């Protein structure tokens, strides 16, 4: 029986993971489930899966969680320290789907105690990729990608020599505004940006898809995870979201990963790796699909992609600055303080200010340095937003 934990269990990735576990529940012993504000769902899943501990990230909700778990024998805890403690509990496999930089430390703790880390938290690799991968190596374990794009690359590379890779092509749906006239984007609303044409995801990642900041993060992840040069990484808009990534080799051959727009495939692959097991996703009918479409992304529509290229080339803690600024800019857009296109403007201003004033491109990537840089970038981003809204 495998011991597993799910960090971010109440989100879309966490719920898809739980769906797969329910189908073979006798094979798993659930150690920890963690969530945010949805205490009822967190408690319900903890009871059903007989978890050892349930943790809410919000300390103010601890008593509510305790009440929801009363009589179950399941431990309730809250806050950042409790998340770290839960990640330190012995487990064989840990899903990291906490949104944002908050997912980094629990992921590191899971690796330190030898668990395989199924990574759906983009920010961990963006902020501290070398630290995360080195921690896995030191503890003789693996980081398994759960983003559909990186899972696709990972699968295409099985049995291949990374030195033979010439290019890695990451596909993007283009998000909610892929066909909008450019002149309308500045006035795009939060509601409009929160509706994805293909995927069923949370609000923040759906908005990130519309701005393609999620794809910008994935470009940086690709560099950190697979060790390829920025010149080898490409993005192509693929509206159907059926081809998740393509790997090109030095002999001109291309290997594409094709599958339905259902995160349970990538989750199931990570859950069962190095084996494959049946996963309840749609089986594609290519005759019915008829055709697949691809086009180059418009740099003016998606300025986040150029910012990601800059981050990859500057290296060091540039990814941490980028991510922190992006999170604050997204908060400001959701709060309707800034416009849709101003998010990229804020991120660029923060990179300009911080990277020019500090030698972060050559900085040592430690947890303390990541925390300090994250705090600095968030403060600078807040000031940039204040200047835009004055």
C-alpha positions as CSV (number, residue, x, y, z in Angstrom):
1,X,0.0,0.0,0.0
2,X,1.4,3.4,-1.0
3,X,1.4,6.3,1.3
4,X,0.4,9.5,-0.4
5,X,-0.4,13.1,0.4
6,X,-2.2,15.7,-1.7
7,X,-1.3,19.4,-1.2
8,X,-4.0,21.6,-2.7
9,X,-6.6,18.8,-2.5
10,X,-9.6,21.1,-2.9
11,X,-8.5,22.6,-6.2
12,X,-9.1,21.2,-9.7
13,X,-5.8,19.2,-9.8
14,X,-6.4,17.9,-6.2
15,X,-9.9,16.9,-7.0
16,X,-8.8,15.1,-10.2
17,X,-6.2,13.3,-8.1
18,X,-8.7,12.2,-5.5
19,X,-11.0,11.0,-8.3
20,X,-8.3,8.6,-9.5
21,X,-7.5,7.5,-5.9
22,X,-11.2,6.7,-5.1
23,X,-11.3,4.2,-8.0
24,X,-8.5,2.2,-6.4
25,X,-8.7,3.3,-2.8
26,X,-7.5,0.0,-1.3
27,X,-4.1,0.6,-2.9
28,X,-3.5,3.9,-1.1
29,X,-3.1,5.1,2.5
30,X,-3.7,8.9,2.6
31,X,-1.4,10.7,4.9
32,X,-2.3,14.4,4.4
33,X,-4.8,16.5,2.6
34,X,-4.4,20.3,2.5
35,X,-6.6,23.0,1.2
36,X,-7.5,26.7,1.6
37,X,-11.0,28.1,2.1
38,X,-13.2,25.2,1.2
39,X,-13.3,23.6,4.6
40,X,-16.4,21.5,3.9
41,X,-14.8,19.8,0.9
42,X,-11.5,19.3,2.7
43,X,-13.2,17.7,5.7
44,X,-15.4,15.5,3.4
45,X,-12.5,14.2,1.4
46,X,-10.4,13.6,4.6
47,X,-13.2,11.6,6.1
48,X,-13.8,9.6,3.0
49,X,-10.1,8.8,2.3
50,X,-9.4,8.3,6.0
51,X,-6.5,10.8,6.0
52,X,-4.2,11.1,9.0
53,X,-4.2,14.9,8.9
54,X,-6.1,17.7,7.2
55,X,-4.6,21.1,7.0
56,X,-6.1,24.4,5.9
57,X,-3.6,27.2,4.9
58,X,-5.8,29.7,6.7
59,X,-5.2,29.7,10.5
60,X,-8.5,31.6,11.0
61,X,-10.4,28.5,9.7
62,X,-8.8,26.0,12.1
63,X,-11.7,25.8,14.5
64,X,-14.1,25.3,11.6
65,X,-12.0,22.5,10.3
66,X,-11.8,20.9,13.7
67,X,-15.5,21.0,14.0
68,X,-16.0,19.5,10.6
69,X,-13.7,16.6,11.5
70,X,-15.1,16.1,15.1
71,X,-15.3,12.4,16.0
72,X,-13.4,11.2,12.9
73,X,-10.0,10.8,14.6
74,X,-8.4,12.9,11.9
75,X,-6.0,15.5,13.1
76,X,-6.7,19.1,12.0
77,X,-4.1,21.8,11.6
78,X,-3.7,25.2,10.0
79,X,-1.1,27.6,8.6
80,X,2.3,27.5,6.8
81,X,4.1,25.7,9.6
82,X,1.4,23.0,9.6
83,X,1.7,22.6,5.8
84,X,5.5,22.1,6.2
85,X,5.0,19.6,9.0
86,X,2.4,17.6,6.9
87,X,4.9,17.5,4.0
88,X,7.5,16.1,6.4
89,X,5.4,13.1,7.3
90,X,6.7,9.9,5.6
91,X,5.0,9.3,2.2
92,X,5.8,7.5,-1.0
93,X,4.2,10.0,-3.4
94,X,3.1,13.6,-2.9
95,X,1.0,15.7,-5.2
96,X,2.0,19.4,-5.0
97,X,-0.9,21.5,-6.4
98,X,-0.8,24.4,-4.1
99,X,-1.1,27.6,-6.2
100,X,1.7,30.1,-6.0
101,X,5.1,30.4,-4.3
102,X,3.6,28.9,-1.1
103,X,4.0,25.5,-2.7
104,X,7.8,25.6,-2.7
105,X,8.6,24.7,0.9
106,X,6.2,21.8,1.3
107,X,7.5,20.4,-2.0
108,X,11.1,20.6,-0.8
109,X,10.1,19.0,2.5
110,X,8.4,16.1,0.7
111,X,11.6,15.5,-1.4
112,X,13.8,15.7,1.7
113,X,11.9,12.8,3.3
114,X,12.3,10.8,0.1
115,X,8.8,11.1,-1.5
116,X,8.3,11.2,-5.2
117,X,7.0,14.7,-5.9
118,X,4.2,15.0,-8.5
119,X,4.6,18.7,-9.4
120,X,1.6,20.7,-10.5
121,X,2.9,23.8,-8.8
122,X,4.6,25.8,-11.6
123,X,6.0,28.4,-9.2
124,X,8.4,25.9,-7.5
125,X,10.5,25.3,-10.6
126,X,10.2,29.0,-11.8
127,X,11.4,30.4,-8.4
128,X,13.9,27.7,-7.4
129,X,14.3,25.1,-10.1
130,X,17.9,24.2,-9.4
131,X,17.2,23.9,-5.7
132,X,14.2,21.7,-6.2
133,X,16.0,19.4,-8.7
134,X,19.1,19.2,-6.6
135,X,17.1,18.3,-3.5
136,X,15.5,15.4,-5.5
137,X,18.9,14.2,-6.6
138,X,20.4,14.4,-3.1
139,X,17.5,12.3,-1.7
140,X,17.5,9.8,-4.6
141,X,14.0,10.5,-5.6
142,X,12.1,12.1,-8.6
143,X,10.2,15.2,-9.5
144,X,7.4,14.0,-11.8
145,X,5.7,16.7,-14.0
146,X,2.0,17.0,-13.8
147,X,1.4,20.0,-16.1
148,X,0.0,18.4,-19.2
149,X,2.8,20.0,-21.4
150,X,5.7,18.9,-19.2
151,X,4.1,15.4,-18.7
152,X,3.9,15.2,-22.5
153,X,7.6,16.1,-22.9
154,X,8.6,13.7,-20.1
155,X,6.7,10.9,-21.8
156,X,8.2,11.7,-25.2
157,X,11.7,11.5,-23.7
158,X,11.3,8.1,-22.2
159,X,14.1,5.9,-23.6
160,X,15.7,8.9,-25.4
161,X,18.9,10.8,-24.8
162,X,18.3,14.4,-23.9
163,X,21.5,15.3,-25.9
164,X,19.6,14.2,-29.1
165,X,16.9,16.8,-28.4
166,X,16.9,19.7,-30.9
167,X,13.7,21.5,-29.9
168,X,10.9,21.3,-27.4
169,X,7.6,22.8,-28.6
170,X,5.0,23.7,-25.9
171,X,1.5,24.1,-27.1
172,X,-0.9,26.8,-25.8
173,X,-4.7,27.0,-26.3
174,X,-4.4,30.8,-26.6
175,X,-6.9,31.3,-23.8
176,X,-10.2,33.2,-23.7
177,X,-8.9,36.1,-25.9
178,X,-7.0,34.2,-28.6
179,X,-9.4,35.5,-31.3
180,X,-10.3,38.9,-29.8
181,X,-9.4,42.1,-31.7
182,X,-6.3,43.6,-30.1
183,X,-8.1,46.9,-29.5
184,X,-10.6,45.2,-27.1
185,X,-8.0,43.6,-24.8
186,X,-7.3,46.7,-22.7
187,X,-11.0,46.7,-21.6
188,X,-11.3,42.9,-21.0
189,X,-13.1,42.2,-17.7
190,X,-12.2,39.7,-15.0
191,X,-15.3,37.6,-15.9
192,X,-14.3,37.5,-19.5
193,X,-10.8,36.4,-18.7
194,X,-12.1,33.7,-16.3
195,X,-13.7,31.6,-19.0
196,X,-11.5,29.1,-20.7
197,X,-12.6,27.6,-24.1
198,X,-11.1,24.2,-23.5
199,X,-10.1,23.5,-19.9
200,X,-12.0,23.5,-16.6
201,X,-9.6,25.2,-14.2
202,X,-9.6,27.7,-11.3
203,X,-10.0,31.4,-11.8
204,X,-6.3,32.4,-11.4
205,X,-4.9,29.9,-13.8
206,X,-7.7,30.6,-16.3
207,X,-6.8,34.3,-16.3
208,X,-3.1,33.3,-16.6
209,X,-4.1,31.3,-19.7
210,X,-5.8,34.3,-21.2
211,X,-2.7,36.5,-20.7
212,X,-0.4,33.5,-21.4
213,X,1.4,34.1,-18.2
214,X,0.8,30.4,-17.5
215,X,2.7,29.6,-20.7
216,X,5.4,32.0,-19.7
217,X,5.8,30.0,-16.5
218,X,5.8,26.8,-18.4
219,X,8.6,28.0,-20.7
220,X,10.8,28.7,-17.6
221,X,9.8,25.3,-16.1
222,X,10.8,23.5,-19.3
223,X,14.3,25.0,-19.1
224,X,14.6,24.1,-15.4
225,X,13.1,20.6,-15.6
226,X,14.8,19.3,-18.8
227,X,17.9,21.5,-18.8
228,X,17.4,22.7,-22.4
229,X,18.6,26.1,-23.7
230,X,16.0,28.9,-24.2
231,X,16.8,28.8,-27.9
232,X,15.5,25.2,-28.0
233,X,12.1,26.1,-26.5
234,X,9.2,27.2,-28.6
235,X,5.5,28.0,-28.1
236,X,2.8,27.4,-30.7
237,X,-0.9,28.2,-30.4
238,X,-3.0,25.0,-30.8
239,X,-6.7,25.9,-30.2
240,X,-7.9,22.3,-29.9
241,X,-5.6,21.5,-26.9
242,X,-5.1,17.9,-28.0
243,X,-1.4,18.0,-28.8
244,X,0.2,18.9,-25.5
245,X,3.9,19.1,-26.5
246,X,6.2,18.0,-29.4
247,X,9.8,17.0,-29.0
248,X,12.1,17.4,-32.0
249,X,15.3,15.4,-32.3
250,X,18.6,16.0,-34.1
251,X,17.6,13.7,-37.0
252,X,14.6,15.8,-37.8
253,X,12.1,13.5,-36.2
254,X,9.3,14.8,-34.1
255,X,7.5,13.0,-31.3
256,X,4.1,14.5,-30.3
257,X,2.0,13.7,-27.3
258,X,-1.7,13.7,-28.1
259,X,-4.5,13.3,-25.7
260,X,-7.8,14.7,-24.4
261,X,-8.0,18.0,-22.5
262,X,-8.3,16.1,-19.2
263,X,-5.7,16.6,-16.4
264,X,-6.4,13.0,-15.1
265,X,-4.1,11.7,-17.9
266,X,-1.0,13.6,-16.7
267,X,-1.9,13.0,-13.0
268,X,-2.5,9.3,-13.7
269,X,0.8,9.0,-15.5
270,X,2.6,10.5,-12.5
271,X,0.6,8.5,-10.0
272,X,1.5,5.2,-11.7
273,X,5.0,6.0,-13.0
274,X,7.1,4.1,-14.1
275,X,4.2,2.0,-15.2
276,X,1.0,2.9,-17.0
277,X,-2.4,2.1,-15.7
278,X,-5.9,2.6,-17.0
279,X,-7.2,6.1,-16.7
280,X,-10.9,7.1,-17.3
281,X,-10.3,9.7,-19.9
282,X,-11.9,10.1,-23.4
283,X,-10.4,8.0,-26.2
284,X,-9.9,10.3,-29.2
285,X,-11.7,9.7,-32.5
286,X,-9.4,11.3,-35.1
287,X,-11.9,10.9,-37.9
288,X,-14.4,12.9,-35.9
289,X,-11.8,15.5,-34.9
290,X,-10.9,15.9,-38.6
291,X,-8.1,18.4,-38.3
292,X,-5.7,20.0,-35.8
293,X,-4.7,23.7,-36.1
294,X,-1.5,25.5,-35.2
295,X,-0.3,29.1,-35.4
296,X,2.5,31.2,-34.0
297,X,1.6,33.3,-30.9
298,X,1.3,37.1,-31.5
299,X,4.0,38.8,-29.4
300,X,1.8,42.0,-29.1
301,X,-1.1,39.9,-27.8
302,X,1.1,37.9,-25.4
303,X,3.9,40.0,-24.0
304,X,4.4,37.5,-21.1
305,X,6.2,35.2,-23.5
306,X,9.0,37.7,-24.2
307,X,9.3,38.4,-20.5
308,X,9.8,34.6,-19.9
309,X,12.5,34.5,-22.5
310,X,14.2,37.4,-20.7
311,X,13.9,35.5,-17.4
312,X,15.4,32.3,-18.8
313,X,18.4,34.2,-20.1
314,X,19.0,36.2,-17.0
315,X,18.8,33.2,-14.8
316,X,19.4,33.2,-11.0
317,X,16.5,34.6,-9.1
318,X,14.9,36.3,-12.1
319,X,12.2,33.6,-12.1
320,X,11.4,34.4,-8.5
321,X,11.0,38.1,-9.3
322,X,8.9,37.3,-12.3
323,X,6.6,35.0,-10.4
324,X,6.1,37.3,-7.4
325,X,5.4,40.3,-9.7
326,X,2.9,38.2,-11.7
327,X,1.0,37.1,-8.6
328,X,0.6,40.7,-7.3
329,X,-0.4,42.0,-10.8
330,X,-3.0,39.2,-11.1
331,X,-4.4,40.1,-7.7
332,X,-4.7,43.7,-8.8
333,X,-6.4,42.7,-12.0
334,X,-8.9,40.5,-10.1
335,X,-9.5,43.4,-7.7
336,X,-10.1,45.6,-10.8
337,X,-7.3,47.9,-9.9
338,X,-5.5,47.5,-13.2
339,X,-6.4,46.5,-16.7
340,X,-5.7,43.2,-18.4
341,X,-2.8,44.5,-20.4
342,X,-1.3,46.3,-17.5
343,X,-0.4,43.0,-15.8
344,X,2.5,42.5,-18.2
345,X,3.5,46.2,-17.8
346,X,3.8,45.7,-14.0
347,X,5.9,42.6,-14.3
348,X,8.3,44.2,-16.8
349,X,8.7,47.3,-14.5
350,X,9.5,45.1,-11.5
351,X,12.1,43.1,-13.5
352,X,13.6,46.3,-14.7
353,X,13.9,47.8,-11.3
354,X,15.1,44.8,-9.3
355,X,17.4,43.1,-11.9
356,X,19.1,46.4,-12.6
357,X,19.8,47.2,-9.0
358,X,20.8,43.8,-7.6
359,X,23.0,41.0,-9.0
360,X,20.2,38.4,-8.8
361,X,21.2,36.8,-12.1
362,X,24.2,35.3,-10.3
363,X,22.6,34.8,-6.9
364,X,22.7,31.5,-5.0
365,X,19.3,29.9,-5.1
366,X,18.5,29.0,-1.5
367,X,15.2,28.9,0.3
368,X,16.1,32.0,2.3
369,X,17.2,33.9,-0.8
370,X,14.0,32.9,-2.6
371,X,11.9,34.1,0.3
372,X,13.8,37.4,0.5
373,X,13.5,38.0,-3.2
374,X,9.9,37.1,-3.3
375,X,9.1,39.6,-0.6
376,X,11.1,42.3,-2.3
377,X,9.5,41.7,-5.7
378,X,6.0,41.8,-4.2
379,X,6.7,45.1,-2.5
380,X,8.1,46.6,-5.7
381,X,5.1,45.3,-7.7
382,X,2.7,46.9,-5.2
383,X,4.4,50.2,-5.6
384,X,4.2,49.9,-9.4
385,X,0.5,49.2,-9.2
386,X,0.0,52.2,-6.8
387,X,1.7,54.4,-9.4
388,X,-0.5,53.2,-12.1
389,X,-3.7,53.7,-10.2
390,X,-2.9,57.1,-8.6
